[in-house]
Amino acid sequence: MAKACMVLIVVLLIHISSRADGLRLSFLNDQGALQSTVEVLKKSGCSDEAITSFQKAVEHYNAAGLRFDLSKFPSAQHGFYTFQSLSGLLSVLPRRLQDTPHAFEFNCLDNVILLGDGQLRTGLHPDDHPGEFLPAAISTNGDIVYAHVATAKDAFAYSMPTWYRDASADYIPSSMADSRICLTAAFYCFHTLPKSVTDKNVSDVVMKVLQTSWKKQAIEFPSSFQIVLCHSVLLSKDVMLTGHTGILFPVEKGYVYIEKVGGCGPFVRLDFSDRSNLTAWLAAKFDKTMGDFLFVTFNDKKIEMLHVGS
């Protein structure tokens, strides 16, 4: 009897361990999953106005359906899909989520700016001139290009065309208009790198360049959650681009990561205890043609390299 009990305990421990190392994903297309996410946002200090706008954006996106094949996914439980590993999750995705056929109406950066309202701050005003901006934009042939402009307002106008501003207007409270302009200019942009950068010191140089720029633009990062930013480095051109963002929330048993996958992709919530799941998830969005090095930063305190497959 004692031996049987010991075997049962070992089996239970293995089961608990496997669950702890796994992760859950939701596209927030279930009201239960969306409401539990709202609770995470409330506990993290997100404003009521921001949460209401976030819900509106999520429900509008999902009203059109996800528009990709979920046939290889496990059965959802209350709007969540459970996986034993990140590789298992990636193996059932029919395509990169950013390539989902859906109207381009609300992007990853606006989602972060919205949820960060009141905690992600800038001391700049749209017409201030703290130095040259290098705003990013997508050209008509799909290339990412940049310009040299003097103010955050000019940078925002370059990066966010009128049609996108019109499409996203319903989800950005008017009280956030100025901070949206300045934070977009601060994050969706290129940075020049010093000629002294090499493959040996690139991580330190990238972090220093970012910190210097954010300080100049009077950026204050949240204390109750972390702004996650992805950066690609082109050493041959001495530049780097910040091109994707999400938010990492610490919770009682690990982390909740929330992102909007580009302008066309879905809203995603990932729950996990092992932070390496997040870097692997982010790395899977890229390939090696997107930069000589790819990094992720967490607020202005930590940088990690993303190891991207071929």
Secondary structure, DSSP 8 states (H G I E B T S, - for coil): -HHHHHHHHHHHHHHHHHHHH-EEEE-S-SHHHHHHHHHHHHHTT--HHHHHHHHHHHHHHHHT---S--TTS---BTTBEEES-HHHHHHH-SS-GGG-SS-----HHHHHHHHTTTTSEE---TT--SS-B-BEEE-TTS-EEE--BSSHHHHHHHHS-HHHHHHHGGGS-GGGHHHHHHHHHHHSBEEE--TT--TTTHHHHHHHHHHHHHHHTTEE--SSSEEEEEEEEEGGGTEEEEEEEEEEEEETTEEEEEEE-TTTS-EEEEEES-THHHHHHHHTT--GGG-SEEEEEETTTEEEE-----
